Amino acid sequence: MSASASSSPSISPPISKHDARPLIVFDDGKGTFGPLTDLRAAFELRAGVGTMLERIEAAVGRKASALIVNPNMAVVVGESTARMTNALPDGEEFLVVNGRLLSVDHAFAARGEVVVDAEGTLVCSSLARAAVLNLDCTALPAPKTVHAQLAKAPWDITSRIGTSLDEDLRMADPAGPLGASVNRQLRPDEGQSFGTHAIRIDPSASIGPLCVIDASKGPVIIGANVVLRPLCVVVGPCAVLEGSTVSERALLKGSTVIGPHCRAGGEIGGTIFQSYSNKSHDGHLGDSFVGEWVNIGAGTDNSNLLNTYGEIIVRLEADSGLLRTGRQFWGSILGDHAKLAIGTRLMTGTTVGTGAMIAQSRPPAALVARFSWLVDGGDASRNEAPKSFRFDKFIETARAMMSRRGKSPSAAVQERLRTLHAKATGV
């Protein structure tokens, strides 16, 4: 599809309360997110208080009636989102939105309209039923071009955390997760807070003594049942979401989102935790994206800046080329169920695949394959093939970790993990 030369205002008109078109969100598969999309669609990646899907829904003012994803992900995505997947509800015309949309003010298309970004990628459209599943816009008028931002890689998401959190506060539903939170400074028995940006704290959050909240450069959001242990420092823009715990003496630097039910300790900055992951102890993690059910051992550190101060180039997949980030700062991607032992060192731009286990004293390669089993004792000079985590032992470990939070992997997730393991190991 070629974009027309026309342009539009940077802010789209609000969705009318009388607009009854069902919302359809699609994953066009054009983003490159490495292992982060092994167990989820791109729109399920956290981008602020919510995932990209949840933020689009907040902007439109209603939940998606259906999702369109790669067929091999349909069951897992339908299960995790509780939305209809790769099918359509009743209706003759639908509001269709690209799930990689970060600038959610553009989640609107008038009837009969096609909206694209500067590269001609579909942002949103109003489509008749017959055109939705194959996203066929050819019968519609020439597209309108807007300056929308679509996530192409994980660093596109982390680099705009401050903007995303500002948008989340603006869009907050009184009945939603931010609805119960209130703007307030810390009490003297809790510590000290300062800055002109919003400090939103849920009444159920517990804040220990001598904590510091710095909202001088962005908002700070503390969600329901969050625990901030004594002496921790939280610097905005930052969000600590439902059920998470921040350890004693932890430093959460700006542009950080700790997703629901995580453990955060040491120094973390410029990083998103999807949910249910642990970094309870000292160690540095910067400019990174952490999946679910990841455990990061005490004293683990990553580099997020080259000694040359040059652009960081990464590899997200073994069968893909090097990818320019356009960033001077980028740290690591940690796929779901990755386990890092104490004292692990990650070099700049490291990607750790789903299910990998790292317990070696030397830094791993810049790309750690899915389900790798890396321990000391091998002789790299003999070019030994890296060992792999046996699937039965991996799933046993996954069940053990998840059971501590009252969770277990569903049959669909286990089947997806088995498929990924077979592809990665040939077994």
C-alpha positions in Angstrom: 0.0 0.0 0.0 1.4 3.4 -0.9 0.9 6.3 1.4 -0.6 9.5 0.0 1.0 12.8 0.5 -1.7 14.0 2.8 -1.1 14.4 6.5 -3.3 14.6 9.6 -3.2 16.3 13.0 -1.0 14.5 15.5 -4.0 13.8 17.8 -6.9 11.9 16.3 -10.5 12.8 17.2 -11.8 10.9 20.2 -14.0 7.8 19.6 -17.6 8.7 19.7 -19.6 7.1 22.5 -22.2 6.3 19.8 -19.6 4.5 17.6 -20.6 0.9 17.9 -18.0 -0.7 15.6 -16.4 -3.7 17.3 -12.7 -3.2 17.9 -10.3 -5.7 16.2 -6.6 -5.6 17.1 -4.1 -7.4 14.8 -0.5 -8.6 15.0 0.9 -8.0 11.5 4.1 -9.9 12.3 6.3 -7.1 11.0 8.0 -6.4 14.4 11.2 -8.1 15.5 11.0 -9.0 19.1 13.1 -12.2 19.4 12.2 -14.5 22.2 9.8 -12.0 23.7 7.1 -13.1 21.3 7.6 -16.9 21.6 4.6 -17.2 24.0 2.6 -14.1 23.1 1.6 -11.8 20.3 3.5 -8.5 19.9 0.5 -6.6 21.3 0.8 -8.5 24.6 4.2 -6.9 25.3 4.0 -4.4 28.2 4.5 -0.8 27.1 3.5 1.1 30.3 0.9 0.4 32.9 -0.7 -2.0 30.3 0.3 -4.0 27.4 0.1 -2.5 23.9 -3.3 -4.2 23.5 -4.6 -2.9 26.8 -3.4 0.7 26.0 -5.2 0.6 22.6 -8.3 -0.6 24.4 -8.0 2.3 26.9 -7.6 4.8 24.0 -10.6 3.4 22.1 -12.7 3.1 25.3 -13.7 -0.6 25.0 -12.2 -4.0 25.0 -11.2 -5.7 21.7 -14.0 -7.9 20.4 -11.4 -10.1 18.6 -7.7 -10.5 17.9 -6.0 -11.5 14.7 -2.7 -13.3 15.1 -0.4 -15.9 13.4 -2.4 -19.2 13.4 0.2 -21.1 15.4 -0.3 -18.6 18.3 -4.1 -18.4 18.2 -4.8 -20.8 21.1 -2.1 -19.4 23.4 -3.1 -15.8 22.7 -6.8 -16.5 23.1 -6.1 -18.2 26.4 -3.9 -15.4 27.8 -6.1 -12.5 26.7 -9.5 -14.1 27.1 -10.5 -12.6 23.7 -11.9 -14.2 20.6 -9.0 -15.0 18.3 -8.9 -15.3 14.5 -12.7 -15.1 14.3 -15.1 -12.3 14.1 -18.1 -11.3 16.3 -21.3 -10.1 14.8 -21.1 -6.9 12.8 -20.7 -5.6 9.3 -18.0 -2.9 9.9 -15.1 -3.0 12.3 -12.5 -0.6 13.7 -9.2 -2.5 13.0 -6.0 -1.3 14.8 -2.4 -2.5 14.5 -1.4 -4.1 17.8 2.1 -2.6 17.5 0.7 0.9 17.9 2.5 2.9 20.6 1.2 6.3 20.0 -2.3 5.4 20.9 -3.9 8.8 20.1 -3.9 7.4 16.5 -6.1 4.4 17.3 -9.0 5.8 15.3 -10.2 5.6 11.7 -13.4 7.2 10.5 -15.8 5.0 8.5 -14.4 4.1 5.1 -10.9 5.4 6.1 -7.4 3.9 6.0 -4.7 5.3 8.2 -1.0 4.5 7.6 2.3 5.6 9.1 5.1 7.4 7.2 6.3 4.0 5.8 2.9 3.0 4.5 2.2 0.4 7.2 -1.4 0.1 8.2 -2.1 1.8 11.5 -5.9 1.4 11.6 -8.9 1.3 9.3 -12.6 0.8 9.2 -13.2 -2.4 7.3 -16.2 -4.4 6.2 -16.5 -7.9 7.5 -15.2 -9.6 4.3 -12.0 -7.5 4.4 -11.0 -7.9 8.0 -9.3 -11.3 8.3 -7.0 -10.6 5.4 -6.7 -6.9 6.2 -7.7 -6.0 2.6 -7.8 -2.3 2.2 -7.5 -2.2 -1.6 -11.2 -1.3 -2.2 -11.0 1.8 0.2 -10.0 5.3 -0.7 -6.3 6.5 -0.7 -4.8 6.2 2.8 -4.3 9.1 5.2 -0.7 9.4 6.5 -0.2 10.1 10.2 3.0 10.4 12.3 2.2 7.3 14.3 4.8 5.2 16.1 4.6 1.4 15.7 6.9 -0.8 17.7 9.5 -2.5 15.5 11.7 -3.9 18.2 11.9 -4.0 22.1 13.9 -0.8 22.4 11.2 1.1 20.6 8.9 0.3 23.6 11.4 1.0 26.4 12.6 4.3 24.9 9.2 5.9 25.3 8.2 4.7 28.8 7.9 8.3 30.1 5.5 9.2 27.3 3.6 6.0 27.7 3.1 6.5 31.4 1.9 10.1 30.8 -0.6 8.7 28.3 -1.7 6.0 30.7 -2.4 8.5 33.4 -4.4 10.7 31.0 -6.5 7.7 29.8 -7.0 6.1 33.2 -10.4 4.6 33.7 -11.8 5.4 37.2 -12.8 1.7 37.4 -9.4 0.5 36.1 -6.1 -0.3 37.9 -5.2 3.4 38.3 -8.7 4.4 39.4 -8.2 3.7 43.0 -4.8 5.3 43.2 -4.4 8.9 44.5 -2.0 11.7 44.0 0.0 12.1 47.2 3.4 12.7 48.7 5.0 10.2 51.0 4.2 10.6 54.7 7.1 11.3 57.1 6.9 7.7 58.4 7.3 6.4 54.9 10.2 8.7 53.7 10.5 11.6 51.3 9.0 12.4 47.9 9.5 15.4 45.7 9.0 16.6 42.1 6.2 18.2 40.1 5.0 15.2 38.2 2.2 12.9 39.5 2.9 10.4 42.3 0.0 7.9 42.2 -0.1 5.4 45.0 -2.8 2.8 45.4 -4.3 2.8 49.0 -3.4 -0.9 49.4 0.3 -0.3 48.7 2.7 -0.7 51.6 5.6 1.7 51.9 8.4 1.1 54.4 10.3 3.8 56.2 13.1 5.9 54.6 11.9 5.4 51.0 12.5 8.1 48.4 10.3 8.9 45.5 11.7 11.3 42.9 9.0 12.6 40.5 11.1 15.6 39.2 11.5 14.1 35.7 8.4 12.0 35.3 5.4 10.4 37.1 5.7 7.5 39.6 2.9 5.0 39.8 2.7 2.5 42.7 0.0 -0.1 42.1 -2.3 -2.2 44.2 -0.7 -4.4 46.9 2.8 -3.2 45.9 5.4 -3.4 48.7 8.2 -0.9 48.8 10.7 -2.1 51.4 12.7 0.3 53.6 15.4 2.5 52.0 14.4 1.9 48.4 14.6 4.8 45.8 12.1 5.1 43.0 12.8 7.7 40.2 10.2 8.7 37.7 9.1 8.0 35.1 8.5 4.7 36.7 5.7 2.3 37.5 5.6 -0.6 40.0 2.5 -2.6 39.2 0.1 -4.8 41.1 1.5 -7.3 43.7 5.2 -6.5 43.1 7.8 -6.1 45.8 10.8 -3.7 45.7 13.6 -4.9 47.9 15.5 -2.9 50.6 18.0 -0.4 49.3 16.8 -1.0 45.7 17.3 1.8 43.1 14.6 1.9 40.4 15.9 4.5 38.0 13.9 6.4 35.4 12.0 4.8 32.5 11.4 1.6 34.3 8.2 -0.5 34.5 8.1 -3.4 37.0 5.1 -5.5 35.8 2.6 -7.3 38.0 3.8 -9.8 40.6 7.6 -9.2 40.2 10.4 -8.9 42.7 12.8 -6.0 42.0 16.1 -5.3 43.8 19.5 -3.9 43.2 19.8 -1.2 40.4 17.3 -1.3 37.5 16.9 1.4 34.9 15.3 1.9 31.5 13.8 -1.6 31.7 10.5 -3.3 31.4 9.6 -6.5 33.4 6.6 -8.2 31.7 5.3 -9.9 34.9 6.0 -12.7 37.4 9.8 -12.3 37.2 12.4 -12.1 40.0 15.4 -9.9 40.5 15.4 -9.6 44.2 19.1 -9.1 44.9 21.9 -6.6 44.2 23.2 -6.3 40.7 22.7 -4.0 37.7 20.2 -4.3 34.9 19.9 -1.5 32.5 18.0 -0.7 29.3 16.5 -4.2 29.0 13.3 -6.1 28.5 12.5 -9.1 30.8 9.9 -11.6 29.9 7.8 -13.7 32.4 9.0 -16.3 34.9 12.6 -15.1 34.7 14.9 -15.6 37.7 18.0 -13.4 37.9 20.5 -14.5 40.5 22.2 -12.3 43.1 25.1 -10.2 41.8 24.1 -10.5 38.1 25.1 -7.5 36.1 24.6 -6.4 32.5 26.3 -3.8 30.3 24.2 -1.3 28.4 26.9 0.9 26.9 29.8 0.0 24.7 33.3 1.1 25.7 33.4 2.9 22.3 30.2 4.7 23.0 29.0 3.5 19.6 25.7 2.3 18.3 24.7 -1.1 19.7 24.1 -3.8 17.2 22.3 -7.0 18.3 21.2 -10.4 17.0 17.7 -11.5 18.1 17.6 -14.8 16.2 20.2 -17.4 15.2 19.0 -17.4 11.6 18.7 -13.6 11.3 21.3 -11.0 10.6 22.6 -8.3 12.9 20.2 -5.6 13.7 21.0 -1.9 14.3 19.3 -0.5 17.4 20.0 3.1 16.6 20.7 3.4 20.4 23.8 4.2 22.4 22.2 2.4 25.4 20.8 -1.1 25.1 21.3 -4.0 27.5 19.6 -7.3 27.3 16.5 -9.3 26.3 15.7 -12.1 28.7 13.1 -14.5 27.3 10.4 -16.2 29.3 11.6 -18.9 31.8 15.3 -17.8 31.5 17.3 -18.6 34.6 20.5 -16.7 35.5 22.7 -18.0 38.3 24.5 -15.7 40.8 27.2 -13.5 39.4 26.1 -13.8 35.8 27.6 -11.2 33.5 25.8 -10.1 30.4 27.6 -8.1 27.7 26.1 -5.2 25.8 23.2 -6.2 23.6 22.9 -9.8 24.8 19.7 -11.8 23.9 18.9 -14.8 26.1 16.4 -17.2 24.6 13.3 -18.7 26.1 14.0 -21.4 28.7 17.8 -20.9 28.7 19.7 -21.7 31.9 23.0 -19.8 32.5 25.3 -20.9 35.3 28.8 -20.2 34.1 31.5 -17.8 35.4 32.4 -16.3 32.0 29.9 -14.1 30.1 27.7 -16.0 27.6 27.7 -15.3 23.9 25.7 -12.3 22.7 23.0 -14.6 21.5 22.0 -17.5 23.9 19.9 -20.0 22.1 16.6 -21.1 23.4 16.8 -23.8 26.1 20.5 -23.6 26.3 22.2 -25.2 29.3 25.4 -23.2 30.0 27.7 -24.3 32.9 31.4 -24.2 33.6 33.5 -27.2 32.7 33.2 -27.3 28.9 36.2 -26.5 26.8 35.3 -23.8 24.3 38.7 -24.5 22.5 37.4 -27.9 21.4 34.3 -26.3 19.8 32.0 -28.4 21.9 28.3 -28.0 21.0 26.4 -26.2 23.7 24.2 -28.4 25.8 20.4 -28.0 25.9 18.0 -28.1 28.8 16.1 -31.4 28.6 12.5 -30.7 28.1 11.2 -32.8 30.9 13.6 -31.1 33.4 12.8 -27.7 32.0 9.0 -28.1 32.4 9.6 -29.6 35.9 11.5 -26.4 36.8 8.9 -24.2 35.2 6.1 -25.9 37.2 8.1 -25.5 40.4 8.6 -21.8 39.9 5.1 -21.1 38.8 3.6 -23.1 41.7 5.2 -20.6 44.1 2.7 -18.0 42.8 -0.2 -20.4 42.6 0.2 -20.8 38.8 0.9 -23.7 36.4 1.6 -23.8 32.6 -1.6 -24.6 30.7 -1.7 -27.4 28.2 -1.6 -24.9 25.3 1.5 -23.2 26.7 3.2 -26.5 27.3 2.6 -27.6 23.8 3.9 -24.3 22.5 7.0 -24.7 24.7 7.5 -28.2 23.4 7.3 -27.0 19.8 9.9 -24.3 20.5 12.2 -26.8 22.3 12.0 -29.2 19.4 12.9 -26.5 16.9 15.7 -25.2 19.0 17.3 -28.5 19.9 16.2 -30.9 17.2 14.9 -33.3 19.8 
